[in-house]
Amino acid sequence: MAFKNLFVNAKGKDTKAPELKAIGQVEAKDAFKDVKNQTIADVLPLHHVPIELMSVRRESITSLDLNKVDWLFHKNELLPLIDMMQELNDFAGQEVITPNEYKQLDYT
């Protein structure tokens, strides 16, 4: 199986319909691996969750200390969200949101 790369020429004139032109062919196994790696590289940073905490196995792991990674994620990503959510308490005039204290991971 192979993927075909197509070029869509949709800027045609009023009377001309859009055209599909084949511009090449790539073996499926090579293209799938490249597409998969590129997709992972694009999607993971969107979540703002460290790879180590997502249980995703990667070729290069930056840190093996999960407590350190977890604390940095909590401090840099979760605390700002918690602060914004606690503004609801001021708006409602009562305590609607009560965050839990940070606890280290127990992964032994």
Distance bins in CASP14 RR format, pairs under 12 A and 6 or more apart:
PFRMAT RR
TARGET T0000
AUTHOR 0000-0000-0000
RMODE 2
METHOD distances of the structure
MODEL  1
1 25 0 0 0 0 0 1 0 0 0 0 0
1 26 0 0 0 0 0 1 0 0 0 0 0
1 27 0 0 0 0 1 0 0 0 0 0 0
1 28 1 0 1 0 0 0 0 0 0 0 0
1 29 0 0 0 0 1 0 0 0 0 0 0
1 30 0 0 0 0 0 1 0 0 0 0 0
1 31 0 0 0 0 1 0 0 0 0 0 0
1 32 0 0 0 0 1 0 0 0 0 0 0
2 22 0 0 0 0 0 1 0 0 0 0 0
2 24 0 0 0 0 1 0 0 0 0 0 0
2 25 1 0 1 0 0 0 0 0 0 0 0
2 26 1 0 0 1 0 0 0 0 0 0 0
2 27 1 0 1 0 0 0 0 0 0 0 0
2 28 1 0 1 0 0 0 0 0 0 0 0
2 29 0 0 0 0 1 0 0 0 0 0 0
2 30 0 0 0 0 1 0 0 0 0 0 0
2 31 1 0 0 1 0 0 0 0 0 0 0
2 32 0 0 0 0 0 1 0 0 0 0 0
3 22 0 0 0 0 0 1 0 0 0 0 0
3 23 0 0 0 0 0 1 0 0 0 0 0
3 24 0 0 0 0 1 0 0 0 0 0 0
3 25 1 0 0 1 0 0 0 0 0 0 0
3 26 1 0 1 0 0 0 0 0 0 0 0
3 27 0 0 0 0 1 0 0 0 0 0 0
3 28 1 0 0 1 0 0 0 0 0 0 0
3 29 0 0 0 0 0 1 0 0 0 0 0
3 30 0 0 0 0 1 0 0 0 0 0 0
3 31 1 0 1 0 0 0 0 0 0 0 0
3 32 0 0 0 0 1 0 0 0 0 0 0
3 34 0 0 0 0 0 1 0 0 0 0 0
3 35 0 0 0 0 1 0 0 0 0 0 0
4 20 0 0 0 0 1 0 0 0 0 0 0
4 21 0 0 0 0 0 1 0 0 0 0 0
4 22 1 0 1 0 0 0 0 0 0 0 0
4 23 0 0 0 0 1 0 0 0 0 0 0
4 24 1 0 0 1 0 0 0 0 0 0 0
4 25 1 0 1 0 0 0 0 0 0 0 0
4 26 0 0 0 0 1 0 0 0 0 0 0
4 27 0 0 0 0 0 1 0 0 0 0 0
4 28 0 0 0 0 0 1 0 0 0 0 0
4 31 0 0 0 0 0 1 0 0 0 0 0
5 20 0 0 0 0 0 1 0 0 0 0 0
5 21 0 0 0 0 1 0 0 0 0 0 0
5 22 1 0 0 1 0 0 0 0 0 0 0
5 23 1 0 1 0 0 0 0 0 0 0 0
5 24 1 0 1 0 0 0 0 0 0 0 0
5 25 1 0 0 1 0 0 0 0 0 0 0
5 26 1 0 0 1 0 0 0 0 0 0 0
5 31 0 0 0 0 1 0 0 0 0 0 0
6 18 0 0 0 0 0 1 0 0 0 0 0
6 19 0 0 0 0 1 0 0 0 0 0 0
6 20 1 0 1 0 0 0 0 0 0 0 0
6 21 1 0 0 1 0 0 0 0 0 0 0
6 22 1 0 0 1 0 0 0 0 0 0 0
6 23 1 0 0 1 0 0 0 0 0 0 0
6 24 0 0 0 0 1 0 0 0 0 0 0
6 25 0 0 0 0 0 1 0 0 0 0 0
7 18 0 0 0 0 0 1 0 0 0 0 0
7 19 0 0 0 0 1 0 0 0 0 0 0
7 20 1 0 0 1 0 0 0 0 0 0 0
7 21 1 0 1 0 0 0 0 0 0 0 0
7 22 1 0 0 1 0 0 0 0 0 0 0
7 23 1 0 1 0 0 0 0 0 0 0 0
7 24 0 0 0 0 1 0 0 0 0 0 0
8 17 0 0 0 0 0 1 0 0 0 0 0
8 18 1 0 0 1 0 0 0 0 0 0 0
8 19 1 0 0 1 0 0 0 0 0 0 0
8 20 1 0 1 0 0 0 0 0 0 0 0
8 21 0 0 0 0 1 0 0 0 0 0 0
8 22 0 0 0 0 0 1 0 0 0 0 0
8 23 0 0 0 0 0 1 0 0 0 0 0
9 16 0 0 0 0 1 0 0 0 0 0 0
9 17 0 0 0 0 1 0 0 0 0 0 0
9 18 1 0 0 1 0 0 0 0 0 0 0
9 19 1 0 1 0 0 0 0 0 0 0 0
9 20 1 0 0 1 0 0 0 0 0 0 0
9 21 1 0 0 1 0 0 0 0 0 0 0
9 23 0 0 0 0 0 1 0 0 0 0 0
10 16 0 0 0 0 0 1 0 0 0 0 0
10 17 0 0 0 0 1 0 0 0 0 0 0
10 18 1 0 1 0 0 0 0 0 0 0 0
10 19 0 0 0 0 1 0 0 0 0 0 0
10 20 0 0 0 0 1 0 0 0 0 0 0
10 21 0 0 0 0 0 1 0 0 0 0 0
11 17 0 0 0 0 0 1 0 0 0 0 0
11 18 0 0 0 0 1 0 0 0 0 0 0
11 19 0 0 0 0 1 0 0 0 0 0 0
12 18 1 0 0 1 0 0 0 0 0 0 0
12 19 0 0 0 0 1 0 0 0 0 0 0
13 19 0 0 0 0 0 1 0 0 0 0 0
24 31 0 0 0 0 0 1 0 0 0 0 0
25 31 0 0 0 0 1 0 0 0 0 0 0
26 32 0 0 0 0 1 0 0 0 0 0 0
26 33 0 0 0 0 0 1 0 0 0 0 0
26 34 0 0 0 0 1 0 0 0 0 0 0
26 35 0 0 0 0 1 0 0 0 0 0 0
27 33 0 0 0 0 0 1 0 0 0 0 0
27 34 0 0 0 0 0 1 0 0 0 0 0
28 34 0 0 0 0 0 1 0 0 0 0 0
28 35 0 0 0 0 1 0 0 0 0 0 0
28 36 0 0 0 0 0 1 0 0 0 0 0
29 35 0 0 0 0 0 1 0 0 0 0 0
29 36 0 0 0 0 0 1 0 0 0 0 0
30 36 0 0 0 0 0 1 0 0 0 0 0
30 37 0 0 0 0 0 1 0 0 0 0 0
31 37 0 0 0 0 0 1 0 0 0 0 0
31 38 0 0 0 0 0 1 0 0 0 0 0
32 38 0 0 0 0 0 1 0 0 0 0 0
32 39 0 0 0 0 0 1 0 0 0 0 0
33 39 0 0 0 0 0 1 0 0 0 0 0
33 40 0 0 0 0 0 1 0 0 0 0 0
34 40 0 0 0 0 0 1 0 0 0 0 0
34 41 0 0 0 0 0 1 0 0 0 0 0
35 41 0 0 0 0 0 1 0 0 0 0 0
35 42 0 0 0 0 0 1 0 0 0 0 0
35 43 0 0 0 0 0 1 0 0 0 0 0
36 42 0 0 0 0 0 1 0 0 0 0 0
36 43 0 0 0 0 0 1 0 0 0 0 0
37 43 0 0 0 0 0 1 0 0 0 0 0
37 44 0 0 0 0 0 1 0 0 0 0 0
37 58 0 0 0 0 0 1 0 0 0 0 0
37 59 0 0 0 0 1 0 0 0 0 0 0
38 44 0 0 0 0 0 1 0 0 0 0 0
39 45 0 0 0 0 0 1 0 0 0 0 0
39 46 0 0 0 0 0 1 0 0 0 0 0
40 46 0 0 0 0 0 1 0 0 0 0 0
40 47 0 0 0 0 0 1 0 0 0 0 0
40 51 0 0 0 0 1 0 0 0 0 0 0
40 54 0 0 0 0 0 1 0 0 0 0 0
40 56 1 0 0 1 0 0 0 0 0 0 0
40 57 0 0 0 0 0 1 0 0 0 0 0
40 58 0 0 0 0 1 0 0 0 0 0 0
40 59 0 0 0 0 0 1 0 0 0 0 0
41 51 0 0 0 0 0 1 0 0 0 0 0
41 56 0 0 0 0 0 1 0 0 0 0 0
41 58 0 0 0 0 0 1 0 0 0 0 0
41 59 0 0 0 0 0 1 0 0 0 0 0
41 60 0 0 0 0 0 1 0 0 0 0 0
43 49 0 0 0 0 0 1 0 0 0 0 0
43 51 0 0 0 0 0 1 0 0 0 0 0
43 54 0 0 0 0 0 1 0 0 0 0 0
43 56 0 0 0 0 0 1 0 0 0 0 0
44 50 0 0 0 0 1 0 0 0 0 0 0
44 51 1 0 0 1 0 0 0 0 0 0 0
44 52 0 0 0 0 0 1 0 0 0 0 0
44 53 0 0 0 0 0 1 0 0 0 0 0
44 54 1 0 0 1 0 0 0 0 0 0 0
44 56 1 0 0 1 0 0 0 0 0 0 0
44 58 0 0 0 0 1 0 0 0 0 0 0
45 51 0 0 0 0 1 0 0 0 0 0 0
45 54 0 0 0 0 0 1 0 0 0 0 0
46 54 0 0 0 0 0 1 0 0 0 0 0
47 53 0 0 0 0 1 0 0 0 0 0 0
47 54 1 0 0 1 0 0 0 0 0 0 0
47 56 0 0 0 0 0 1 0 0 0 0 0
47 73 0 0 0 0 0 1 0 0 0 0 0
47 77 0 0 0 0 1 0 0 0 0 0 0
48 54 0 0 0 0 0 1 0 0 0 0 0
48 72 0 0 0 0 0 1 0 0 0 0 0
48 73 1 0 0 1 0 0 0 0 0 0 0
48 74 0 0 0 0 0 1 0 0 0 0 0
48 76 0 0 0 0 1 0 0 0 0 0 0
48 77 1 0 1 0 0 0 0 0 0 0 0
48 78 0 0 0 0 1 0 0 0 0 0 0
48 80 0 0 0 0 0 1 0 0 0 0 0
48 81 0 0 0 0 1 0 0 0 0 0 0
49 55 0 0 0 0 0 1 0 0 0 0 0
49 56 0 0 0 0 1 0 0 0 0 0 0
49 69 0 0 0 0 1 0 0 0 0 0 0
49 70 0 0 0 0 0 1 0 0 0 0 0
49 72 0 0 0 0 0 1 0 0 0 0 0
49 73 1 0 0 1 0 0 0 0 0 0 0
49 74 0 0 0 0 0 1 0 0 0 0 0
49 76 0 0 0 0 0 1 0 0 0 0 0
49 77 1 0 0 1 0 0 0 0 0 0 0
49 78 0 0 0 0 0 1 0 0 0 0 0
50 56 0 0 0 0 1 0 0 0 0 0 0
50 58 0 0 0 0 0 1 0 0 0 0 0
50 61 0 0 0 0 0 1 0 0 0 0 0
50 62 0 0 0 0 1 0 0 0 0 0 0
50 63 0 0 0 0 1 0 0 0 0 0 0
50 64 0 0 0 0 0 1 0 0 0 0 0
50 65 0 0 0 0 0 1 0 0 0 0 0
50 66 0 0 0 0 1 0 0 0 0 0 0
50 67 0 0 0 0 0 1 0 0 0 0 0
50 68 0 0 0 0 1 0 0 0 0 0 0
50 69 1 0 1 0 0 0 0 0 0 0 0
50 70 0 0 0 0 1 0 0 0 0 0 0
50 71 0 0 0 0 0 1 0 0 0 0 0
50 72 1 0 0 1 0 0 0 0 0 0 0
50 73 1 0 1 0 0 0 0 0 0 0 0
50 74 0 0 0 0 0 1 0 0 0 0 0
50 76 0 0 0 0 1 0 0 0 0 0 0
50 77 0 0 0 0 1 0 0 0 0 0 0
50 78 0 0 0 0 0 1 0 0 0 0 0
51 57 0 0 0 0 1 0 0 0 0 0 0
51 58 1 0 1 0 0 0 0 0 0 0 0
51 59 0 0 0 0 0 1 0 0 0 0 0
51 60 0 0 0 0 1 0 0 0 0 0 0
51 61 1 0 0 1 0 0 0 0 0 0 0
51 62 0 0 0 0 1 0 0 0 0 0 0
51 63 0 0 0 0 1 0 0 0 0 0 0
51 64 0 0 0 0 0 1 0 0 0 0 0
51 66 0 0 0 0 0 1 0 0 0 0 0
51 69 0 0 0 0 1 0 0 0 0 0 0
51 73 0 0 0 0 0 1 0 0 0 0 0
52 58 0 0 0 0 1 0 0 0 0 0 0
52 60 0 0 0 0 0 1 0 0 0 0 0
52 61 1 0 0 1 0 0 0 0 0 0 0
52 62 1 0 0 1 0 0 0 0 0 0 0
52 63 1 0 0 1 0 0 0 0 0 0 0
52 64 1 0 0 1 0 0 0 0 0 0 0
52 65 0 0 0 0 1 0 0 0 0 0 0
52 66 1 0 1 0 0 0 0 0 0 0 0
52 67 0 0 0 0 0 1 0 0 0 0 0
52 68 0 0 0 0 1 0 0 0 0 0 0
52 69 1 0 1 0 0 0 0 0 0 0 0
52 70 0 0 0 0 1 0 0 0 0 0 0
52 72 0 0 0 0 0 1 0 0 0 0 0
52 73 0 0 0 0 1 0 0 0 0 0 0
52 105 0 0 0 0 0 1 0 0 0 0 0
52 107 0 0 0 0 0 1 0 0 0 0 0
53 61 0 0 0 0 0 1 0 0 0 0 0
53 63 0 0 0 0 0 1 0 0 0 0 0
53 65 0 0 0 0 0 1 0 0 0 0 0
53 66 1 0 0 1 0 0 0 0 0 0 0
53 67 0 0 0 0 0 1 0 0 0 0 0
53 68 0 0 0 0 0 1 0 0 0 0 0
53 69 1 0 0 1 0 0 0 0 0 0 0
53 70 1 0 0 1 0 0 0 0 0 0 0
53 71 0 0 0 0 0 1 0 0 0 0 0
53 72 0 0 0 0 0 1 0 0 0 0 0
53 73 1 0 0 1 0 0 0 0 0 0 0
53 74 0 0 0 0 0 1 0 0 0 0 0
53 77 0 0 0 0 0 1 0 0 0 0 0
53 78 0 0 0 0 0 1 0 0 0 0 0
53 105 0 0 0 0 1 0 0 0 0 0 0
53 107 0 0 0 0 0 1 0 0 0 0 0
54 61 0 0 0 0 0 1 0 0 0 0 0
54 66 0 0 0 0 0 1 0 0 0 0 0
54 69 0 0 0 0 0 1 0 0 0 0 0
54 70 0 0 0 0 0 1 0 0 0 0 0
54 73 0 0 0 0 0 1 0 0 0 0 0
55 61 0 0 0 0 0 1 0 0 0 0 0
55 66 0 0 0 0 0 1 0 0 0 0 0
55 107 0 0 0 0 0 1 0 0 0 0 0
61 69 0 0 0 0 1 0 0 0 0 0 0
62 68 0 0 0 0 0 1 0 0 0 0 0
62 69 0 0 0 0 1 0 0 0 0 0 0
62 72 0 0 0 0 0 1 0 0 0 0 0
63 69 1 0 1 0 0 0 0 0 0 0 0
63 70 0 0 0 0 0 1 0 0 0 0 0
63 71 0 0 0 0 0 1 0 0 0 0 0
63 72 0 0 0 0 1 0 0 0 0 0 0
63 73 0 0 0 0 0 1 0 0 0 0 0
64 107 0 0 0 0 0 1 0 0 0 0 0
65 71 0 0 0 0 1 0 0 0 0 0 0
65 72 0 0 0 0 0 1 0 0 0 0 0
65 104 0 0 0 0 0 1 0 0 0 0 0
65 105 0 0 0 0 0 1 0 0 0 0 0
65 107 0 0 0 0 0 1 0 0 0 0 0
66 72 0 0 0 0 0 1 0 0 0 0 0
66 73 0 0 0 0 0 1 0 0 0 0 0
66 74 0 0 0 0 0 1 0 0 0 0 0
66 104 0 0 0 0 1 0 0 0 0 0 0
66 105 1 0 1 0 0 0 0 0 0 0 0
66 106 0 0 0 0 0 1 0 0 0 0 0
66 107 1 0 1 0 0 0 0 0 0 0 0
66 108 0 0 0 0 0 1 0 0 0 0 0
67 73 0 0 0 0 0 1 0 0 0 0 0
67 74 0 0 0 0 0 1 0 0 0 0 0
67 102 0 0 0 0 0 1 0 0 0 0 0
67 103 0 0 0 0 0 1 0 0 0 0 0
67 104 1 0 1 0 0 0 0 0 0 0 0
67 105 1 0 1 0 0 0 0 0 0 0 0
67 106 0 0 0 0 1 0 0 0 0 0 0
67 107 0 0 0 0 1 0 0 0 0 0 0
67 108 0 0 0 0 0 1 0 0 0 0 0
68 74 0 0 0 0 0 1 0 0 0 0 0
68 75 0 0 0 0 0 1 0 0 0 0 0
68 104 0 0 0 0 1 0 0 0 0 0 0
68 105 0 0 0 0 1 0 0 0 0 0 0
69 75 0 0 0 0 0 1 0 0 0 0 0
69 76 0 0 0 0 0 1 0 0 0 0 0
69 77 0 0 0 0 0 1 0 0 0 0 0
69 104 0 0 0 0 0 1 0 0 0 0 0
69 105 0 0 0 0 1 0 0 0 0 0 0
69 107 0 0 0 0 0 1 0 0 0 0 0
70 76 0 0 0 0 0 1 0 0 0 0 0
70 77 0 0 0 0 0 1 0 0 0 0 0
70 78 0 0 0 0 1 0 0 0 0 0 0
70 102 0 0 0 0 1 0 0 0 0 0 0
70 103 0 0 0 0 1 0 0 0 0 0 0
70 104 1 0 0 1 0 0 0 0 0 0 0
70 105 1 0 1 0 0 0 0 0 0 0 0
70 106 0 0 0 0 0 1 0 0 0 0 0
70 107 0 0 0 0 1 0 0 0 0 0 0
71 77 0 0 0 0 0 1 0 0 0 0 0
71 78 0 0 0 0 0 1 0 0 0 0 0
71 79 0 0 0 0 0 1 0 0 0 0 0
71 102 1 0 0 1 0 0 0 0 0 0 0
71 103 0 0 0 0 0 1 0 0 0 0 0
71 104 1 0 0 1 0 0 0 0 0 0 0
71 105 0 0 0 0 1 0 0 0 0 0 0
72 78 0 0 0 0 0 1 0 0 0 0 0
72 79 0 0 0 0 0 1 0 0 0 0 0
72 102 0 0 0 0 0 1 0 0 0 0 0
73 79 0 0 0 0 1 0 0 0 0 0 0
73 80 0 0 0 0 0 1 0 0 0 0 0
73 81 0 0 0 0 0 1 0 0 0 0 0
73 102 0 0 0 0 0 1 0 0 0 0 0
73 105 0 0 0 0 0 1 0 0 0 0 0
74 80 0 0 0 0 0 1 0 0 0 0 0
74 81 0 0 0 0 0 1 0 0 0 0 0
74 82 0 0 0 0 1 0 0 0 0 0 0
74 99 0 0 0 0 0 1 0 0 0 0 0
74 100 0 0 0 0 0 1 0 0 0 0 0
74 101 0 0 0 0 0 1 0 0 0 0 0
74 102 1 0 1 0 0 0 0 0 0 0 0
74 103 0 0 0 0 1 0 0 0 0 0 0
74 104 0 0 0 0 1 0 0 0 0 0 0
74 105 0 0 0 0 0 1 0 0 0 0 0
75 81 0 0 0 0 0 1 0 0 0 0 0
75 82 0 0 0 0 0 1 0 0 0 0 0
75 83 0 0 0 0 0 1 0 0 0 0 0
75 102 0 0 0 0 1 0 0 0 0 0 0
77 83 0 0 0 0 0 1 0 0 0 0 0
77 84 0 0 0 0 0 1 0 0 0 0 0
78 84 0 0 0 0 0 1 0 0 0 0 0
78 85 0 0 0 0 0 1 0 0 0 0 0
78 99 0 0 0 0 1 0 0 0 0 0 0
78 100 0 0 0 0 0 1 0 0 0 0 0
78 102 0 0 0 0 1 0 0 0 0 0 0
79 85 0 0 0 0 0 1 0 0 0 0 0
79 86 0 0 0 0 0 1 0 0 0 0 0
79 99 0 0 0 0 1 0 0 0 0 0 0
79 101 0 0 0 0 0 1 0 0 0 0 0
79 102 0 0 0 0 1 0 0 0 0 0 0
80 86 0 0 0 0 0 1 0 0 0 0 0
80 87 0 0 0 0 0 1 0 0 0 0 0
80 99 0 0 0 0 0 1 0 0 0 0 0
81 87 0 0 0 0 0 1 0 0 0 0 0
81 97 0 0 0 0 0 1 0 0 0 0 0
81 99 0 0 0 0 1 0 0 0 0 0 0
82 88 0 0 0 0 0 1 0 0 0 0 0
82 89 0 0 0 0 0 1 0 0 0 0 0
82 97 1 0 0 1 0 0 0 0 0 0 0
82 98 0 0 0 0 0 1 0 0 0 0 0
82 99 1 0 1 0 0 0 0 0 0 0 0
82 100 0 0 0 0 1 0 0 0 0 0 0
82 101 0 0 0 0 0 1 0 0 0 0 0
82 102 0 0 0 0 0 1 0 0 0 0 0
83 89 0 0 0 0 0 1 0 0 0 0 0
83 90 0 0 0 0 0 1 0 0 0 0 0
83 97 0 0 0 0 0 1 0 0 0 0 0
83 99 0 0 0 0 1 0 0 0 0 0 0
84 90 0 0 0 0 0 1 0 0 0 0 0
84 91 0 0 0 0 0 1 0 0 0 0 0
84 97 0 0 0 0 0 1 0 0 0 0 0
84 99 0 0 0 0 0 1 0 0 0 0 0
85 91 0 0 0 0 0 1 0 0 0 0 0
85 92 0 0 0 0 0 1 0 0 0 0 0
85 95 0 0 0 0 0 1 0 0 0 0 0
85 96 0 0 0 0 1 0 0 0 0 0 0
85 97 1 0 1 0 0 0 0 0 0 0 0
85 98 0 0 0 0 0 1 0 0 0 0 0
85 99 1 0 0 1 0 0 0 0 0 0 0
86 92 0 0 0 0 0 1 0 0 0 0 0
86 93 0 0 0 0 0 1 0 0 0 0 0
86 95 0 0 0 0 1 0 0 0 0 0 0
86 96 0 0 0 0 1 0 0 0 0 0 0
86 97 1 0 1 0 0 0 0 0 0 0 0
86 98 0 0 0 0 1 0 0 0 0 0 0
86 99 1 0 0 1 0 0 0 0 0 0 0
87 93 0 0 0 0 0 1 0 0 0 0 0
87 96 0 0 0 0 0 1 0 0 0 0 0
87 97 0 0 0 0 1 0 0 0 0 0 0
88 94 0 0 0 0 1 0 0 0 0 0 0
88 95 0 0 0 0 1 0 0 0 0 0 0
88 96 1 0 1 0 0 0 0 0 0 0 0
88 97 1 0 1 0 0 0 0 0 0 0 0
88 98 0 0 0 0 0 1 0 0 0 0 0
88 99 0 0 0 0 0 1 0 0 0 0 0
89 95 1 0 1 0 0 0 0 0 0 0 0
89 96 1 0 1 0 0 0 0 0 0 0 0
89 97 1 0 0 1 0 0 0 0 0 0 0
89 98 0 0 0 0 1 0 0 0 0 0 0
89 99 0 0 0 0 0 1 0 0 0 0 0
90 96 0 0 0 0 1 0 0 0 0 0 0
90 97 0 0 0 0 0 1 0 0 0 0 0
91 97 0 0 0 0 0 1 0 0 0 0 0
END
